[in-house]
């Protein structure tokens, strides 16, 4: 064993410094190891272990000697290095050890040396004491910052998961549309092959008596081909409209993504199968000037179809979409103001309360506003109603011009 050339103070004589020595020079694992070695059976919390070892070192010279032996072996290299300095030269060596991150070892080496003056020990002790306060403040600040970052990370993870789910739904709908289009194109190719076969058969039988029959069959096939081409054209229009809406949804998602205050409920709407099925009387993107800049009020309806209601009213008809959810817990004044502002009111009966339907009828009758009561809240019925309102509005405008 290496013998130091400096005389050391016994740990039992450092009663005033037992707290900083044990708190600075021993880790929590080392404290737990000491507790198991000396058969501690109390509360194993860090503070109780700390205070127990302080009291034990004061009462038991044997335990104090064992702790001093452990710390001497642990910090032997730094103790050997600081033993090379004497007097005031110890302070620059202490400062260098602090810069290197060897605070605990340097503190133990200086504190136990018998030849170090009291004012040097007090200065070193004061710096270690203030380091503990500053470190505790930094730990509290870092804990608060970590908790805030953890919550923000959870919110971003939830938003990312919802965005991924919506993107998967859009991709699935796009794949379904492509599949249907491929089926239509396959039907067209099959019809073209049948037409080519019929043409060949017609050329082979042109001198026979059944030429007229073959000509009639050829005309029938041409009519069917024309119908299928028209259907193919409609499907291509549906596909173009869907891809345009899909791109708009993606642009909106990219614009909303950096916002940190976006609520979790504002996710991209699901693709509506009714709109893709071509159940509306107007074609996709067809504009109706009869309702341009007119306020259309929808009372009730399905919450998940609100983006499609808006896209139908504003995108296909050029009107201004307004909606009341049919909830009257805050009174009827809000609905009365919206009805007064609207040019026409549409109320789906199937998803509204009896009270809401009666209130809408009374307000429209009193304010002389067009009111349409729909049996269902689907997009097809809404579009048919908008077409009828647009036609009526166009006729009214023509009458005004004639007068």
KAHUNOR-V97465 format. One record per backbone hydrogen bond with DSSP energy under -0.5 kcal/mol. CO is the residue of the C=O (numbers start at 0). NH is the residue of the N-H. If there is no record, write none. Layout:
BEGIN
CO|NH ; CO|NH
END
This chain:
BEGIN
1|3 ; 6|113 ; 9|12 ; 10|13 ; 13|16 ; 14|17 ; 16|20 ; 17|21 ; 18|22 ; 19|23 ; 20|24 ; 21|25 ; 26|30 ; 27|31 ; 28|32 ; 29|33 ; 30|34 ; 31|35 ; 32|36 ; 33|37 ; 34|39 ; 35|38 ; 44|48 ; 45|49 ; 46|50 ; 47|51 ; 48|52 ; 49|53 ; 50|54 ; 51|55 ; 52|56 ; 53|57 ; 54|58 ; 55|59 ; 58|60 ; 59|63 ; 60|64 ; 61|65 ; 62|66 ; 63|67 ; 64|68 ; 65|69 ; 66|70 ; 67|71 ; 68|72 ; 69|73 ; 70|74 ; 72|75 ; 74|78 ; 75|79 ; 76|80 ; 77|81 ; 78|82 ; 80|83 ; 81|84 ; 85|88 ; 86|89 ; 87|90 ; 87|91 ; 88|92 ; 89|93 ; 90|94 ; 91|95 ; 92|96 ; 93|97 ; 94|98 ; 95|99 ; 96|101 ; 97|100 ; 101|105 ; 102|106 ; 103|107 ; 104|108 ; 105|109 ; 106|110 ; 107|111 ; 109|112 ; 111|8 ; 112|115 ; 116|120 ; 117|121 ; 118|122 ; 119|123 ; 120|124 ; 121|125 ; 122|126 ; 123|127 ; 124|128 ; 125|129 ; 126|130 ; 127|131 ; 128|132 ; 129|133 ; 130|134 ; 131|135 ; 132|136 ; 133|137 ; 134|138 ; 135|139 ; 136|140 ; 137|141 ; 138|142 ; 139|143 ; 140|144 ; 141|145 ; 142|146 ; 143|147 ; 144|148 ; 145|149 ; 146|150 ; 147|151 ; 148|152 ; 149|153 ; 150|154 ; 151|155 ; 152|156 ; 153|157 ; 154|158 ; 155|159 ; 156|160 ; 157|161 ; 158|162 ; 159|163 ; 160|164 ; 161|165 ; 162|166 ; 163|167 ; 164|168 ; 165|169 ; 166|170 ; 167|171 ; 168|172 ; 169|173 ; 170|174 ; 171|175 ; 172|176 ; 173|177 ; 174|178 ; 175|179 ; 176|180 ; 177|181 ; 178|182 ; 179|183 ; 180|184 ; 181|185 ; 182|186 ; 183|187 ; 184|188 ; 185|189 ; 186|190 ; 187|191 ; 188|192 ; 189|193 ; 190|194 ; 191|195 ; 192|196 ; 193|197 ; 194|198 ; 195|199 ; 196|200 ; 197|201 ; 198|202 ; 199|203 ; 200|204 ; 202|205 ; 204|207 ; 207|210 ; 208|211 ; 209|213 ; 210|214 ; 211|215 ; 212|216 ; 213|217 ; 214|218 ; 215|219 ; 216|220 ; 217|221 ; 218|222 ; 219|223 ; 220|224 ; 221|225 ; 222|226 ; 223|227 ; 224|228 ; 225|229 ; 226|230 ; 227|231 ; 228|232 ; 229|233 ; 230|234 ; 231|235 ; 232|236 ; 233|237 ; 234|238 ; 235|239 ; 236|240 ; 237|241 ; 238|242 ; 239|243 ; 240|244 ; 241|245 ; 242|246 ; 243|247 ; 244|248 ; 245|249 ; 246|250 ; 247|251 ; 248|252 ; 249|253 ; 250|254 ; 251|255 ; 252|256 ; 253|257 ; 255|258 ; 258|261 ; 262|265 ; 264|266 ; 270|272 ; 271|275 ; 272|276 ; 273|278 ; 274|277 ; 282|285 ; 287|290 ; 288|291 ; 290|293 ; 293|295 ; 293|319 ; 294|296 ; 294|342 ; 294|343 ; 295|297 ; 295|321 ; 296|298 ; 296|345 ; 297|299 ; 297|323 ; 298|347 ; 301|304 ; 302|305 ; 304|308 ; 305|309 ; 306|310 ; 307|311 ; 308|312 ; 309|313 ; 309|314 ; 310|314 ; 310|315 ; 311|315 ; 311|316 ; 312|316 ; 312|318 ; 313|317 ; 317|292 ; 318|320 ; 319|295 ; 321|297 ; 323|299 ; 325|327 ; 327|330 ; 331|335 ; 332|336 ; 333|337 ; 334|338 ; 335|339 ; 336|340 ; 337|341 ; 342|369 ; 343|296 ; 344|371 ; 345|298 ; 346|373 ; 348|351 ; 352|356 ; 353|357 ; 354|358 ; 355|359 ; 356|360 ; 357|361 ; 358|362 ; 359|363 ; 360|364 ; 361|365 ; 362|366 ; 363|367 ; 363|368 ; 369|344 ; 371|346 ; 371|373 ; 373|348 ; 373|349 ; 374|349 ; 377|381 ; 378|382 ; 379|383 ; 380|384 ; 381|385 ; 382|386 ; 383|387 ; 384|388 ; 385|389 ; 386|390 ; 387|391 ; 388|392 ; 389|393 ; 390|394 ; 391|395 ; 392|396 ; 393|397 ; 394|398 ; 395|399 ; 396|400 ; 397|401 ; 398|402
END
